[in-house]
């Protein structure tokens, strides 16, 4: 199902662009951490470099992108108002960035005060963001994000010397809420709009658009309940969730492959890589006796989430610049086309770099010495992304 974009409700472009342009640089930082620490990142899910890299990706790269996209799409696509002004919402960008950087530094250094400071800054960041979005957001997804934040703050408080918490189940809950309860449903919900809009496919079937996300959230809730009860039946909702996301991935891939235009749309390879990685991650995690934590994490974060976000950023940022120019340029001045803002060849090159990074990082799960090469490729791919996105904004900054 696809809804038309009400361009009269779009926020000032500087608000979402602040988030979207900042996101790639956290991917660069995560790649540098992996490249510097190498095999230590894959030694254990509890290693300090692994935790730093994961949170740079989840808080810096993914959450930054999602926040910017939501501030744009909630009023323009859903037609729902935001509480507070855009000026207030914009404060969550520097706060979120500072919190992600402080938390990564805390993991790498082990300094207790940094955990406390990172927690305080992130409370402010999510407080501002949720205060603006919560009245308009889907209640269940918003609750998953809020619960993920609370679980993370409890863990940060414990690391800062606060009260003891049940660490293993709370960490698993924090990850499940953030990834299966927030990232996956949001990527699915956004794709129902952006795949037909930017990839020129048929709309998603209305029934699929209505039921897939709630069912995935229900399966996630079932697994979390089973984890706290330490019950073997939690495999059942995990397998059900895997079947659901596989059905979604198959449906989305079929729309992309059956699109009416014969030439591949810019961004389609990102989506196909993301969908394949999503289905693979789901079964690697759900299957009894499953894969290593490192393999599941790389497959989901780098293969699925970062691929989808790369593709969306290459379409959303030019759209915002194009819309802003159309509104501000004099009638006799032609508005640049998308291909003139960011050339499709740049997307294809960056996609190859990103895919190579994903492949090497996946191989590093079996051959850890490859981790440094994978981290370097990831940093270079995100650097290319950041420069490509900034170029049209800087080039047309005079039209303000």
C-alpha positions in Angstrom: 0.0 0.0 0.0 1.3 3.4 -1.0 0.2 6.8 0.2 0.8 10.0 -1.7 3.4 12.4 -0.2 1.8 15.7 1.0 4.6 18.1 0.1 2.9 20.9 2.0 3.5 19.1 5.2 7.3 18.4 4.7 9.4 19.9 7.5 12.2 22.4 6.7 14.8 20.4 4.9 17.5 21.3 7.4 15.7 19.2 10.1 15.8 15.7 8.5 19.0 16.5 6.6 20.9 17.1 9.8 20.2 13.5 10.9 20.6 11.9 7.4 23.9 13.6 6.6 25.4 12.8 10.1 24.5 9.1 9.9 27.2 7.8 7.5 30.0 9.2 9.6 29.1 6.9 12.5 29.4 4.1 10.0 32.9 5.3 9.2 33.6 5.3 13.0 32.3 1.8 13.4 34.4 0.6 10.5 37.5 2.3 12.0 36.9 0.5 15.3 36.6 -2.9 13.6 39.7 -2.2 11.4 41.8 -1.1 14.4 40.8 -3.9 16.8 40.6 -6.6 14.1 39.9 -10.1 15.4 39.1 -8.9 18.9 35.8 -7.6 17.6 34.7 -11.2 16.7 36.2 -12.8 19.8 33.0 -12.4 21.8 29.7 -10.4 21.8 30.9 -9.0 25.1 34.2 -7.6 23.9 34.6 -3.9 24.2 35.4 -3.2 20.5 32.4 -5.3 19.5 30.0 -3.4 21.8 31.5 0.0 20.6 31.1 -0.9 17.0 27.6 -2.3 17.4 26.4 0.9 19.2 28.0 3.2 16.7 26.0 1.4 14.0 22.7 1.1 15.9 22.6 4.4 17.7 24.7 6.5 15.2 24.0 5.1 11.8 20.6 3.4 12.1 18.8 5.5 14.7 20.0 8.7 13.2 18.6 7.8 9.8 15.3 6.5 11.3 14.8 9.7 13.3 15.4 11.9 10.2 13.1 9.7 8.1 10.3 9.8 10.7 10.5 13.5 11.1 10.0 13.8 7.4 7.5 11.0 6.8 5.2 11.1 9.8 3.7 14.5 8.7 4.1 14.2 5.0 3.1 10.6 4.4 1.0 9.6 7.4 -0.5 13.1 7.6 -0.1 13.2 11.4 1.1 16.3 13.3 4.2 16.4 15.4 4.1 17.6 19.0 6.4 20.6 19.5 8.2 22.6 16.9 10.8 21.3 14.4 13.3 23.5 16.2 12.8 21.4 19.3 13.0 18.1 17.4 16.2 19.2 15.8 17.9 19.2 19.2 17.7 15.4 19.3 20.3 15.2 16.5 23.4 16.6 18.3 22.2 14.9 21.5 21.9 11.5 19.8 25.2 11.9 18.1 27.0 12.9 21.3 25.4 10.1 23.2 26.4 7.4 20.6 30.0 8.8 20.6 30.2 8.9 24.4 28.8 5.3 24.7 31.4 4.0 22.2 34.2 5.8 24.1 32.9 4.3 27.3 33.0 0.8 26.0 36.5 1.2 24.6 37.9 3.0 27.7 35.9 1.3 30.4 35.6 4.7 32.3 32.6 4.6 34.6 31.9 8.3 34.3 31.6 8.0 30.5 28.8 5.4 30.9 26.9 7.8 33.2 27.4 10.8 30.9 26.4 8.8 27.8 23.2 7.6 29.6 22.3 11.1 30.6 22.8 12.5 27.1 20.9 9.6 25.5 18.0 10.1 27.9 17.8 13.7 26.7 18.0 12.7 23.0 15.3 10.1 23.1 13.2 12.2 25.4 13.1 15.0 22.9 12.6 12.7 19.9 9.8 10.6 21.5 8.1 13.7 22.8 7.8 15.0 19.3 7.0 11.6 17.6 5.2 9.5 20.2 1.7 11.1 19.7 1.9 10.4 16.0 3.8 7.1 15.9 2.3 3.6 16.0 2.0 2.9 19.7 3.4 -0.7 19.7 6.6 0.2 17.7 7.1 3.3 19.9 6.7 1.2 23.0 9.3 -1.2 21.7 11.7 1.6 21.2 11.0 3.1 24.6 11.4 -0.3 26.3 14.7 -0.8 24.4 16.0 2.6 25.6 15.0 1.8 29.2 16.8 -1.6 29.0 19.8 0.1 27.6 19.8 2.7 30.4 19.6 0.0 33.1 22.6 -1.7 31.6 24.5 1.6 31.3 23.6 2.4 34.9 25.0 -1.0 36.0 28.2 -0.3 34.0 28.4 3.1 35.7 28.4 1.5 39.1 24.6 1.5 39.7 22.4 -1.4 41.0 22.9 -4.9 39.7 20.7 -6.2 36.9 20.1 -9.6 35.4 22.7 -8.9 32.6 22.3 -11.9 30.1 18.5 -11.7 29.7 18.4 -7.9 29.9 21.1 -7.7 27.1 19.1 -10.2 25.0 15.9 -8.2 25.6 17.7 -4.9 24.8 18.9 -6.4 21.5 15.6 -8.0 20.6 13.6 -4.9 21.3 16.0 -2.7 19.3 16.4 -4.9 16.3 13.4 -7.2 16.0 11.0 -4.8 17.8 12.1 -1.5 16.3 14.6 -1.7 13.3 12.9 -4.5 11.4 9.3 -3.3 11.8 10.3 0.3 10.9 12.3 -0.8 7.8 9.3 -2.9 6.7 6.9 0.0 7.3 9.1 2.5 5.5 9.6 0.1 2.6 5.9 -0.1 2.0 6.2 3.6 1.0 9.7 4.0 -0.4 10.0 0.9 -2.5 7.0 1.7 -4.7 7.8 5.4 -4.6 11.5 5.4 -5.4 11.9 2.0 -7.1 8.9 2.4 -9.4 7.3 -1.0 -8.4 3.7 -1.9 -7.9 2.3 -1.1 -4.4 2.5 -3.8 -1.7 -0.8 -5.7 -1.3 -2.9 -3.9 1.3 -3.3 -7.0 3.5 0.5 -7.6 3.7 1.1 -3.9 4.6 -1.5 -4.2 7.4 -0.6 -7.5 9.0 3.1 -8.3 8.5 4.5 -5.7 10.9 2.1 -6.5 13.8 2.7 -10.2 13.4 6.5 -9.7 13.5 6.1 -7.6 16.7 4.0 -10.3 18.2 6.6 -13.0 17.4 9.3 -10.7 18.9 7.3 -10.3 22.1 6.8 -14.1 22.3 10.5 -14.7 22.0 11.3 -12.1 24.7 8.8 -13.7 27.1 10.4 -17.1 26.5 13.9 -15.7 27.1 12.9 -14.3 30.5 11.3 -17.6 31.4 14.3 -19.4 30.0 12.0 -21.7 28.2 12.8 -23.8 25.1 9.4 -22.9 23.6 10.9 -19.5 22.6 12.1 -21.3 19.5 8.5 -21.4 18.2 8.0 -17.6 18.0 11.5 -17.3 16.6 10.7 -19.7 13.8 7.4 -18.0 13.2 9.2 -14.6 13.0 11.7 -16.0 10.6 8.8 -17.3 8.4 7.1 -13.9 8.5 10.2 -11.9 7.5 11.0 -14.4 4.8 7.5 -13.9 3.4 8.0 -10.1 3.5 11.5 -10.4 1.9 10.1 -12.7 -0.9 7.2 -10.3 -1.5 9.4 -7.2 -1.6 12.0 -8.9 -3.9 9.2 -10.1 -6.3 8.0 -6.5 -6.6 11.5 -5.2 -7.3 12.2 -8.0 -9.9 8.8 -7.5 -11.6 9.0 -3.8 -11.9 7.7 -2.4 -15.2 10.9 -0.6 -16.2 13.4 -2.8 -17.8 16.5 -1.0 -16.5 17.4 -1.6 -12.8 16.4 1.4 -10.7 19.1 3.1 -8.6 19.0 1.6 -5.2 17.4 -1.8 -6.2 20.7 -3.8 -5.5 20.8 -2.4 -2.0 17.2 -3.6 -1.3 17.9 -7.1 -2.8 21.0 -7.4 -0.7 19.1 -6.2 2.4 16.2 -8.6 1.8 18.4 -11.6 1.3 20.4 -10.8 4.5 17.2 -10.3 6.5 15.9 -13.7 5.6 19.3 -15.3 6.2 19.6 -13.5 9.6 16.1 -14.7 10.7 16.9 -18.3 10.0 20.4 -18.2 11.4 19.0 -16.9 14.7 15.8 -19.0 14.9 17.1 -22.4 13.9 17.8 -24.6 16.9 21.5 -24.7 17.7 21.9 -21.6 15.4 24.9 -19.7 14.3 27.4 -17.6 16.2 26.5 -14.2 17.6 29.1 -12.6 15.3 27.6 -14.1 12.2 24.0 -13.1 13.1 25.1 -9.6 14.1 27.1 -9.0 10.9 24.4 -10.5 8.7 21.7 -8.3 10.2 23.5 -5.0 10.9 25.8 -4.8 7.9 24.0 -7.0 5.5 20.4 -6.1 6.2 20.0 -2.9 8.0 22.9 -0.9 6.6 22.2 -2.0 3.1 18.6 -0.8 3.3 19.6 2.5 4.9 22.2 3.0 2.2 19.6 2.6 -0.5 17.1 4.9 1.2 19.6 7.6 1.9 20.6 7.8 -1.8 16.9 8.4 -2.6 15.6 10.5 0.3 18.4 13.1 0.4 18.2 14.0 -3.3 14.4 14.1 -2.9 14.7 16.6 -0.1 17.1 18.7 -2.1 15.0 18.5 -5.2 11.8 19.5 -3.4 13.6 22.4 -1.7 15.0 23.7 -5.0 11.6 23.4 -6.7 10.1 25.5 -4.0 12.8 28.2 -3.9 14.2 28.5 -7.4 12.7 31.2 -9.8 10.2 29.8 -12.3 12.6 30.3 -15.2 15.4 28.3 -13.6 15.2 24.5 -14.2 15.2 22.2 -11.2 18.0 19.6 -11.4 16.9 16.0 -12.0 17.7 13.3 -9.5 20.5 11.9 -11.7 22.1 15.4 -11.7 22.0 15.6 -7.9 23.7 12.2 -7.3 24.8 10.3 -10.4 23.5 6.7 -10.5 27.1 5.6 -11.2 28.1 6.8 -7.7 25.3 4.6 -6.2 26.6 1.6 -8.1 30.2 2.2 -7.0 29.3 2.6 -3.3 27.0 -0.4 -3.5 29.9 -2.5 -4.7 32.1 -1.2 -1.9 29.4 -1.9 0.7 28.7 -5.4 -0.6 32.4 -6.2 -0.5 32.6 -5.0 3.1 29.6 -7.2 4.0 31.2 -10.2 2.3 34.6 -9.8 4.0 33.0 -9.2 7.4 30.9 -12.4 7.0 34.0 -14.3 6.1 35.8 -12.8 9.1 33.2 -14.6 11.3 35.0 -17.8 10.3 38.5 -16.3 9.6 38.9 -13.5 12.3 42.1 -12.0 10.8 39.9 -10.7 7.9 38.1 -8.4 10.3 40.5 -5.5 9.8 40.1 -5.6 6.0 36.3 -5.8 6.4 36.3 -2.9 8.8 38.4 -0.8 6.5 36.1 -1.6 3.5 33.1 -0.6 5.7 34.7 2.7 6.7 35.5 3.5 3.0 32.0 2.6 1.9 30.4 4.8 4.5 32.9 7.6 3.7 31.8 7.5 0.1 28.2 7.5 1.2 28.8 10.6 3.4 30.6 12.5 0.7 28.0 11.6 -2.0 25.1 12.8 0.3 26.8 16.0 1.3 27.7 17.0 -2.3 24.2 18.1 -3.5 23.4 19.8 -0.3 26.6 21.9 -0.3 26.3 22.5 -4.1 22.8 24.0 -3.8 23.1 25.5 -0.3 22.7 29.0 -1.9 19.0 28.2 -2.7 17.8 28.8 0.9 
